[in-house]
Amino acid sequence: MKLVEPVVYVENYDGKKIMQRIERACRVCYRSEGKITEDSYKTLLTNCINRGHESVLEHEKISVRLVGDIGAYKDLTRHRFASFSVESTRYCNYGKDRFNNEIKILKPCHIDEGTELYEIWKKGIESMEKAYLEMSEKGATPDQLRMLLPHSTAAEFAMTANIREWKHIFSLRCAKMTHPSIRQLLIPLLLKFKEDMPEIFESVEYDTEFPKEKYANIIIMD
Ligand SMILES: Cc1cc2nc3c(=O)[nH]c(=O)nc-3n(C[C@H](O)[C@H](O)[C@H](O)COP(=O)(O)OP(=O)(O)OC[C@H]3O[C@@H](n4cnc5c(N)ncnc54)[C@H](O)[C@@H]3O)c2cc1C
């Protein structure tokens, strides 16, 4: 097995341009396009959000690619207004050479290495992998093999959502009651969105006690 760390690849968006394009669409409501200046989007967006006029945020979208675990993608794909493309355990046979004959496992952020619990978890994963590789060797199909895969299996998935949906997803999935493997991916992404688009995201709350050293790396995609 190969232990991997979580990563969030983010498209190289321009936060100011996103907000200015939302402003352009929104001003159609009031036919106030003539009031557009370099910075007029700031007040307009703040007012819209305060009044709950959030449908204007649907005019723009952002795509990311996440390396998380099966548990994270299972939960995130419940969000009906986001679009997903998920690494398929029905097509990928990790027992083949192109996967180095091993299963990638996301290092759990809430089971500490060096503890008894970690050792028990690791033993469970190793025995699962042994069975997977044995079945693969005997010609099992990915459809059969995936019956063994646990929530810790690393999964890569592309995700696109409009800005309104991102705001909604962050408000649910960066909170304390959400599973740590999702908070680990989405809190650092929310912090980036807050920095680049404060007028839209600054009011979104998150679990500030989640350990920063466990945040997924954020990498900008070309
Ligand atoms: C902490 C936590 C625990 C959870 N536990 C469970 C669990 O035990 N079992 C389980 O099955 N799920 C669970 N969920 C998933 C949860 O019930 C939602 O399915 C998931 O969070 C998607 O949220 P959503 O429906 O708000 O989002 P989206 O699908 O992103 O929708 C966005 C918003 O659009 C509106 N909307 C969308 N579709 C409709 C519709 N058909 N009718 C009316 N309004 C609509 C709603 O206002 C919704 O909030 C949990 C989620 C969280 C955050």
The ligand as an SDF file (V2000), in Angstrom:
LIG
                    3D

 53 58  0  0  0  0  0  0  0  0999 V2000
  -22.9260   16.9620    9.3250 C   0  0  0  0  0  0  0  0  0  0  0  0
  -23.6990   16.2430    8.2780 C   0  0  0  0  0  0  0  0  0  0  0  0
  -24.2330   15.0050    8.5450 C   0  0  0  0  0  0  0  0  0  0  0  0
  -24.9720   14.3290    7.5620 C   0  0  0  0  0  0  0  0  0  0  0  0
  -25.4600   13.0870    7.8420 N   0  0  0  0  0  0  0  0  0  0  0  0
  -26.1700   12.4090    6.9090 C   0  0  0  0  0  0  0  0  0  0  0  0
  -26.6930   11.1100    7.1600 C   0  0  0  0  0  0  0  0  0  0  0  0
  -26.5400   10.5630    8.2350 O   0  0  0  0  0  0  0  0  0  0  0  0
  -27.3800   10.4700    6.1850 N   0  0  0  0  0  0  0  0  0  0  0  0
  -27.6140   11.0610    4.9610 C   0  0  0  0  0  0  0  0  0  0  0  0
  -28.2720   10.4620    4.1040 O   0  0  0  0  0  0  0  0  0  0  0  0
  -27.1060   12.2960    4.6720 N   0  0  0  0  0  0  0  0  0  0  0  0
  -26.4010   12.9700    5.5950 C   0  0  0  0  0  0  0  0  0  0  0  0
  -25.8910   14.2030    5.3070 N   0  0  0  0  0  0  0  0  0  0  0  0
  -26.0710   14.7460    3.9500 C   0  0  0  0  0  0  0  0  0  0  0  0
  -27.1530   15.8450    3.9340 C   0  0  0  0  0  0  0  0  0  0  0  0
  -28.4170   15.3530    4.3430 O   0  0  0  0  0  0  0  0  0  0  0  0
  -27.2870   16.4150    2.5130 C   0  0  0  0  0  0  0  0  0  0  0  0
  -27.7080   15.4090    1.6160 O   0  0  0  0  0  0  0  0  0  0  0  0
  -25.9700   16.9730    1.9890 C   0  0  0  0  0  0  0  0  0  0  0  0
  -25.3080   17.7140    2.9740 O   0  0  0  0  0  0  0  0  0  0  0  0
  -26.2670   17.8820    0.7870 C   0  0  0  0  0  0  0  0  0  0  0  0
  -26.8070   19.0750    1.3110 O   0  0  0  0  0  0  0  0  0  0  0  0
  -27.9170   19.9340    0.6360 P   0  0  0  0  0  0  0  0  0  0  0  0
  -29.0980   19.1100    0.3200 O   0  0  0  0  0  0  0  0  0  0  0  0
  -28.1260   21.1740    1.4610 O   0  0  0  0  0  0  0  0  0  0  0  0
  -27.0970   20.4330   -0.6210 O   0  0  0  0  0  0  0  0  0  0  0  0
  -27.3020   20.5540   -2.1590 P   0  0  0  0  0  0  0  0  0  0  0  0
  -27.7070   19.2920   -2.8030 O   0  0  0  0  0  0  0  0  0  0  0  0
  -25.9910   21.1200   -2.5060 O   0  0  0  0  0  0  0  0  0  0  0  0
  -28.4510   21.5970   -2.3540 O   0  0  0  0  0  0  0  0  0  0  0  0
  -28.2820   22.9840   -2.0570 C   0  0  0  0  0  0  0  0  0  0  0  0
  -29.5830   23.5450   -1.5260 C   0  0  0  0  0  0  0  0  0  0  0  0
  -30.5590   23.5080   -2.5660 O   0  0  0  0  0  0  0  0  0  0  0  0
  -31.8520   23.2450   -2.0040 C   0  0  0  0  0  0  0  0  0  0  0  0
  -32.3580   21.9950   -2.5810 N   0  0  0  0  0  0  0  0  0  0  0  0
  -31.6520   21.0730   -3.3200 C   0  0  0  0  0  0  0  0  0  0  0  0
  -32.4430   20.0820   -3.7140 N   0  0  0  0  0  0  0  0  0  0  0  0
  -33.6730   20.3570   -3.2220 C   0  0  0  0  0  0  0  0  0  0  0  0
  -34.9160   19.6940   -3.2690 C   0  0  0  0  0  0  0  0  0  0  0  0
  -35.0830   18.5390   -3.8930 N   0  0  0  0  0  0  0  0  0  0  0  0
  -35.9650   20.2710   -2.6550 N   0  0  0  0  0  0  0  0  0  0  0  0
  -35.8540   21.4380   -1.9950 C   0  0  0  0  0  0  0  0  0  0  0  0
  -34.6860   22.1210   -1.8810 N   0  0  0  0  0  0  0  0  0  0  0  0
  -33.6290   21.5810   -2.4870 C   0  0  0  0  0  0  0  0  0  0  0  0
  -31.6640   23.1310   -0.4940 C   0  0  0  0  0  0  0  0  0  0  0  0
  -31.8980   24.3910    0.0710 O   0  0  0  0  0  0  0  0  0  0  0  0
  -30.2020   22.7660   -0.3630 C   0  0  0  0  0  0  0  0  0  0  0  0
  -29.6500   23.1360    0.8810 O   0  0  0  0  0  0  0  0  0  0  0  0
  -25.1700   14.9230    6.2720 C   0  0  0  0  0  0  0  0  0  0  0  0
  -24.6100   16.1690    6.0170 C   0  0  0  0  0  0  0  0  0  0  0  0
  -23.8910   16.8490    6.9940 C   0  0  0  0  0  0  0  0  0  0  0  0
  -23.2930   18.1950    6.6800 C   0  0  0  0  0  0  0  0  0  0  0  0
  1  2  1  0
  2  3  1  0
  2 52  2  0
  3  4  2  0
  4  5  1  0
  4 50  1  0
  5  6  2  0
  6  7  1  0
  6 13  1  0
  7  8  2  0
  7  9  1  0
  9 10  1  0
 10 11  2  0
 10 12  1  0
 12 13  2  0
 13 14  1  0
 14 15  1  0
 14 50  1  0
 15 16  1  0
 16 17  1  0
 16 18  1  0
 18 19  1  0
 18 20  1  0
 20 21  1  0
 20 22  1  0
 22 23  1  0
 23 24  1  0
 24 25  2  0
 24 26  1  0
 24 27  1  0
 27 28  1  0
 28 29  2  0
 28 30  1  0
 28 31  1  0
 31 32  1  0
 32 33  1  0
 33 34  1  0
 33 48  1  0
 34 35  1  0
 35 36  1  0
 35 46  1  0
 36 37  1  0
 36 45  1  0
 37 38  2  0
 38 39  1  0
 39 40  1  0
 39 45  2  0
 40 41  1  0
 40 42  2  0
 42 43  1  0
 43 44  2  0
 44 45  1  0
 46 47  1  0
 46 48  1  0
 48 49  1  0
 50 51  2  0
 51 52  1  0
 52 53  1  0
M  END
$$$$
